Structure formats: C-alpha cells, structure tokens
Amino acid sequence: MSFASFSDFLAMGHHGLYVWSAYGICLLVLAVNVASPLLAKRRYLQEEARRLRRESSK
C-alpha cells in the first residue's frame, strides 16, 4: 500500500488513531516487560545488601 503524502500515511485511511494507538500500547507493554525485571533485580539486590549490613552489624 502506498500513500500520496506523509499525512495520508499517518491517517492510514481514517484508521490512524487505531493503528498508532495499537503501536503505542504495544511499545508500552514491551518497555514494561523489559523494565520490570530490571527494577525488580535492583530492588532485590538493595534489600539483600541492607540485610547483609544488618546481619554483620549484630
């Protein structure tokens, strides 16, 4: 499918809102799926470091 102009491409034959929101939601879900384990790992390592400091100070 070819488009006459960039604005036609963005409009996607009057389906642009649906198409681009679907892409946006997909990218958001992918970003959360990447960031969530990284943040959980960081949080786990910080908690373990705190626990080890508490145990070593006793």
C-alpha positions as CSV (number, residue, x, y, z in Angstrom):
1,M,0.0,0.0,0.0
2,S,1.4,3.4,-0.9
3,F,0.4,6.8,0.4
4,A,0.3,10.1,-1.5
5,S,1.7,12.0,1.4
6,F,3.1,11.7,4.9
7,S,-0.2,12.9,6.4
8,D,-2.0,10.2,4.4
9,F,0.4,7.7,5.9
10,L,-0.3,8.9,9.4
11,A,-4.1,8.9,8.8
12,M,-3.9,5.3,7.5
13,G,-7.1,5.7,5.6
14,H,-9.0,7.1,8.6
15,H,-7.8,4.2,10.8
16,G,-4.7,6.1,12.0
17,L,-5.9,6.6,15.6
18,Y,-6.5,2.8,16.0
19,V,-3.3,1.9,14.2
20,W,-1.0,4.3,16.0
21,S,-2.6,3.7,19.4
22,A,-2.1,-0.1,18.9
23,Y,1.6,0.5,18.1
24,G,1.9,2.8,21.2
25,I,0.3,0.3,23.5
26,C,2.5,-2.5,22.1
27,L,5.6,-0.4,22.7
28,L,4.5,0.5,26.2
29,V,3.9,-3.2,27.1
30,L,7.3,-4.2,25.7
31,A,9.0,-1.4,27.7
32,V,7.3,-2.5,30.9
33,N,8.3,-6.1,30.2
34,V,11.9,-5.1,29.8
35,A,12.0,-2.6,32.7
36,S,10.1,-4.6,35.3
37,P,12.6,-7.4,35.8
38,L,15.5,-4.9,35.8
39,L,13.8,-2.9,38.5
40,A,13.0,-6.0,40.5
41,K,16.6,-7.2,40.3
42,R,17.8,-3.8,41.5
43,R,15.3,-3.8,44.4
44,Y,16.3,-7.3,45.4
45,L,20.0,-6.5,45.4
46,Q,19.4,-3.4,47.5
47,E,17.3,-5.4,50.0
48,E,20.0,-8.1,50.2
49,A,22.7,-5.5,50.8
50,R,20.7,-4.0,53.6
51,R,20.0,-7.4,55.1
52,L,23.7,-8.3,55.0
53,R,24.7,-5.0,56.6
54,R,22.1,-5.6,59.4
55,E,23.4,-9.1,60.0
56,S,27.0,-8.1,60.0
57,S,26.4,-5.2,62.5
58,K,24.9,-7.5,65.1
